[in-house]
Amino acid sequence: MKKLRSELTYNEQLSHYQEKKNTGMAFIIVSIILLIIGAVFFFLSYKYNNIRVRVFVIGLEFFVSVACLAVAAILATLGCYFTISSTSKLKKMKNNKNN
């Protein structure tokens, strides 16, 4: 049976919030990678026409870039939330432990 968060020991809570912080940082790193991939595919969606002028074409590259950018935005939001909330809870726990 899983314990409630209030029933966990100090070290278990500390490791829980540290893992949550690490997960948030990993989400941020993956979102940065997806942002770069999305930007590359967005620039690949521009094609040259017959007179050698770049024109925007809605093709597979554009849809891949939109999907990568959307997933990157979601992961960046979750990563920032996990990192900030876990960091603040870790600071509160350490301040309470010192007092």
N, C-alpha and C positions, 0 to 999 in steps of 0.2 A: 504494500500500500504506500502511495506517495505521500510524503509529509507536506504539510502546509509550509509556506515560506516563513511564517512566524515561529514554527517549531524547529527550524534548522539551526544548527550551531553557527557561531560566528564565522568559523573557517569555511563551512559549507556555503553560507551566504556570500562570503567573500569570493569563493571560487565560482559561484553562480554568476555574480555580477561581472567578474573578470572574463568569464567565457562569453557572456552577452556582449561585453565591450569588444572582445576580439572578433566576434561574429559581425558586429557593426563595422569594424575596420575592414574586414574582409569584403563586406558588401560594398564599401566605398571603393576599394581597389578594383573589384570586378566591374563596378559601374564606370570607373575611369577607362578601363580597357574597352568596354562596350561603347563608350562615348567616342573613343578614337576610331574604333571599327566603323561606327555609324557615320562619322565624319568622312572617313575614306570612301565608304560606299555612296555617300551623298555626292561627293565630287566625281565619283565614277558614273553617276547617273547623267552627267552632262556629256553629250556626244557632239562630234563635229558633223556639220552638214556638207553639202556639195561645194559650197564656196568657202570652206574652212573657217566657219564661224561656230562657236560653241552654242548649242541650244539645249534646253532642258527637256529631257525625255522621261516620261513616267514609265519606268520599266521595272524589272526585277531588282536592280540595284537600289532604286528609290524605296521600294517596299522593305528591302533588307535594312536600309539605313533608318527608316521610320521605326521598324521593330526594335532595332538595336538601341536607338535613342529613347524609345518608350521604356524598355526594360532598364536601361541605364538610369533614367529618371526615377523609376520606382525603387531600384536598389539603392540609389544615392539617398533618397528620402528615408528609407528604412535604416540604412547604415548610419545616417546622421542621428536619427531618433534613438537607435540602440546605443550608439556611442555616447551621446550626450546624457541620456537618462542613466545609463550604467555608471558613467564617470561621476555624476552628481551623487548617486546613491553610494558609491564607493567612498567619496569624500565624506559624506555624512557618517558612514559607518566608522571610518578611521578617526573622525573627530569625536564621535561618541565613545570610542574605545580609549582615546587618550584622556578623556575627561573623567 
